């Protein structure tokens, strides 16, 4: 099958959204103010209503692709967006984030200045407090750092053929997290490297809630699943030490923190995710 021709130095942004309207409008407003213009935004709308369609129709100044999807699932719908993307650089802004006006310009300049760099990440601020919670300006990113430094909304990657998310991972799936780390681990080789660019921030909510104990279980399953893939199926055996550290932190939280159900579900989710995930 012929591969779709990619447009060099064009950025394709893919947002799979469900349950948010005003936040998506805020994201689109920030994109309309970008100093770099050669990008497209692909909105994959999983809502049962048409409220979001009314919003996106107002942004005639954007190269915007709007897709209605009757299927639910973050990874599944990101894959739908990937199948339509034309750019050779791919980003995945969450539906509750927004960009500084020079963010895409900073990203593309970083890629242009280093032709061998396969990934560019940006720093992050909390949308409510404006506190910086992720800042590695100018630093290099190697594969072992992807888990801690790259979140779906803060990285941009050079496109490779047949890129896909594992639809069993992420929000809406049985293994409810880890889809972006798994995506990066799959397509980021040991020799590859990325860079943090300076001068621009993505704004995203940054909060740690210990009350959603049900989500702790599904998120834990996602983490267990991606480490199963990394250790057993990709044969990156050193990842076992990182996984053991994560399990230890959950056990310590279970012992010393008052949110015992949260930490129990996180620990048990990671264990069950690891042993139940199969290719």
C-alpha positions in Angstrom: 0.0 0.0 0.0 1.3 3.4 -0.9 2.2 5.7 2.0 0.6 9.1 2.2 3.0 11.8 1.1 4.0 13.9 4.1 4.3 17.7 3.9 7.8 18.7 5.2 7.9 21.1 8.1 4.1 21.1 8.4 2.7 20.2 11.8 -0.5 18.1 12.2 -2.2 18.5 15.6 -4.7 15.8 16.6 -7.2 16.3 19.4 -9.7 13.6 20.3 -12.3 15.1 22.5 -15.3 14.1 24.6 -17.3 16.1 27.1 -15.5 19.4 26.7 -16.7 22.4 24.6 -15.4 25.7 26.1 -12.0 24.2 26.6 -11.8 23.2 22.9 -12.8 26.7 21.9 -10.0 28.1 24.1 -7.5 25.7 22.4 -8.6 26.9 19.0 -8.4 30.5 20.0 -4.8 29.9 21.0 -4.1 28.2 17.7 -5.5 31.1 15.7 -2.9 33.3 17.4 0.1 31.2 16.5 3.0 33.0 14.8 3.8 29.8 12.8 1.0 29.2 10.3 1.8 25.9 8.5 -0.2 23.6 10.6 -3.5 21.8 10.6 -5.7 20.9 13.6 -7.7 17.7 13.4 -10.6 17.6 15.8 -12.1 14.1 16.4 -15.4 14.7 18.1 -16.8 11.7 20.1 -19.7 13.7 21.6 -23.3 12.6 20.9 -24.4 16.2 20.4 -23.4 18.8 17.8 -22.4 21.6 20.1 -18.7 21.3 19.3 -19.4 21.4 15.5 -21.0 24.8 16.0 -17.8 26.0 17.8 -15.3 24.8 15.3 -17.3 26.2 12.4 -16.4 29.7 13.6 -12.7 29.2 13.1 -12.5 29.7 9.4 -9.0 31.2 9.7 -7.6 27.8 10.7 -6.7 24.8 8.6 -9.2 22.7 10.6 -10.4 19.1 9.9 -13.5 18.2 11.8 -14.3 14.5 12.2 -17.4 13.0 13.9 -16.7 9.7 15.5 -19.4 7.3 16.9 -16.7 5.2 18.7 -15.4 6.1 22.1 -11.8 5.8 23.2 -8.8 8.2 23.2 -6.3 6.0 21.4 -8.8 4.7 18.8 -9.8 8.3 17.9 -6.3 9.6 17.8 -5.6 6.8 15.3 -8.5 8.2 13.2 -6.8 11.6 13.3 -3.5 10.1 12.4 -5.0 8.5 9.3 -6.0 12.0 8.0 -2.9 13.9 9.0 -0.8 15.5 6.3 2.2 16.9 8.2 5.5 15.3 8.9 5.5 16.5 12.5 2.7 15.3 14.8 1.4 16.7 18.1 -1.5 15.7 20.3 -2.9 18.7 22.3 -5.4 17.6 24.9 -8.8 19.2 24.7 -8.2 21.1 27.9 -4.8 22.6 27.1 -3.8 25.7 25.1 -0.6 27.1 23.6 1.5 30.3 23.9 1.4 32.2 20.7 5.0 31.3 19.7 4.9 27.7 20.8 4.7 26.1 17.3 7.3 28.6 16.0 9.7 27.4 18.8 9.0 23.8 18.0 9.6 24.1 14.2 12.7 26.1 14.7 14.1 23.4 17.0 13.4 20.8 14.5 15.0 22.9 11.7 18.1 23.6 13.7 18.7 19.9 14.4 17.8 17.6 11.5 18.6 14.4 13.5 16.3 15.3 16.4 13.1 13.1 16.2 11.1 14.7 19.0 10.7 18.2 20.4 9.1 18.8 23.8 7.8 22.0 25.4 7.5 23.1 29.0 4.2 23.3 30.9 2.3 25.7 33.1 -0.8 25.0 35.2 -3.9 26.6 33.6 -5.2 27.9 36.9 -2.1 29.0 38.9 0.3 29.6 36.0 2.9 27.7 38.1 5.5 25.9 36.0 5.4 22.2 36.7 7.5 21.0 33.8 10.7 22.9 32.7 13.7 21.3 31.0 14.5 24.1 28.7 17.4 23.3 26.3 17.9 19.8 27.6 18.3 16.6 25.5 15.8 13.7 25.9 16.9 10.1 25.6 14.6 7.1 25.5 14.9 6.3 29.2 13.5 9.8 30.1 10.4 9.7 27.9 8.1 8.4 30.7 8.8 11.3 33.0 9.4 14.2 30.6 6.9 13.6 27.8 3.2 13.8 28.2 0.8 13.6 25.3 0.2 17.4 25.2 3.8 18.5 25.4 5.7 16.6 22.7 5.9 16.8 18.9 7.4 13.9 16.9 8.7 13.4 13.4 6.2 11.2 11.7 7.1 7.6 10.9 5.2 5.2 8.6 2.2 3.4 10.1 2.3 5.2 13.5 -0.6 4.0 15.6 -1.7 4.0 19.3 -2.5 0.8 21.0 -6.3 1.0 21.3 -6.3 -1.1 24.4 -4.5 1.7 26.3 -5.7 5.1 27.4 -9.0 6.7 28.5 -12.0 4.7 27.5 -10.0 1.4 27.4 -9.6 -1.4 29.9 -6.0 -0.3 30.5 -6.7 3.3 31.1 -3.4 5.1 30.8 0.1 5.0 29.4 -0.9 5.2 25.7 1.5 8.1 24.9 4.5 6.5 26.6 3.8 3.3 24.8 3.5 5.2 21.6 6.9 6.8 22.1 8.6 3.6 23.3 7.3 1.9 20.1 8.7 4.5 17.7 11.7 5.9 19.6 14.8 3.8 19.2 17.7 3.6 21.5 19.7 5.8 19.2 17.0 8.5 18.8 17.0 11.7 20.9 14.7 14.6 21.4 15.2 18.2 22.6 13.3 20.6 24.9 12.8 23.9 23.2 12.9 27.2 25.1 10.7 30.2 25.1 7.2 28.7 24.9 4.8 26.9 27.2 1.8 24.7 26.9 -0.9 25.4 29.5 -2.6 22.4 31.1 -4.4 21.6 34.4 -2.0 20.1 36.9 -3.6 18.5 39.8 -3.2 15.3 41.7 -6.4 13.9 43.0 -6.5 11.0 45.5 -10.2 10.8 45.6 -10.9 9.0 42.3 -10.0 5.5 43.4 -11.8 3.9 40.4 -9.6 5.8 38.0 -6.5 4.8 40.1 -7.2 1.2 39.3 -7.6 1.7 35.5 -4.7 4.0 35.3 -2.6 1.5 37.3 -3.6 -1.2 34.8 -2.4 1.0 32.0 1.0 1.4 33.6 1.3 -2.3 34.2 0.4 -3.0 30.6 3.0 -0.7 29.0 5.7 -2.1 31.2 4.7 -5.6 30.2 5.0 -4.5 26.5 8.4 -2.8 27.2 10.0 -5.7 29.2 8.4 -8.8 27.8 7.6 -8.0 24.2 10.2 -5.3 23.3 12.9 -6.9 25.4 14.1 -3.7 27.1 14.8 -5.5 30.4 16.2 -2.6 32.3 12.7 -1.2 32.5 12.0 -3.8 35.2 13.9 -1.6 37.7 11.7 1.4 36.9 8.6 -0.7 37.2 9.7 -2.1 40.6 10.3 1.5 41.8 6.8 2.4 40.8 5.4 -0.5 42.7 7.5 0.3 45.7 6.2 3.9 45.8 2.6 2.7 45.7 3.3 0.3 48.6 4.9 3.1 50.6 1.9 5.4 49.9 -0.4 2.6 51.1 1.5 2.3 54.3 2.2 6.0 55.2 -0.5 8.0 53.4 -4.1 8.4 54.5 -5.4 7.8 51.0 -5.0 4.0 51.4 -7.6 2.9 48.9 -6.1 5.1 46.2 -2.6 3.7 46.6 -3.9 0.1 47.0 -5.8 0.4 43.7 -2.8 1.9 42.0 -0.6 -0.9 43.2 -3.1 -3.6 42.4 -3.9 -2.1 39.0 -0.2 -2.1 38.0 0.2 -5.7 39.1 -3.0 -6.9 37.3 -2.2 -4.8 34.2 1.2 -6.3 33.9 0.0 -9.9 34.1 -3.3 -9.6 32.2 -2.1 -7.6 29.1 -1.3 -9.9 26.2 -0.5 -9.2 22.6 
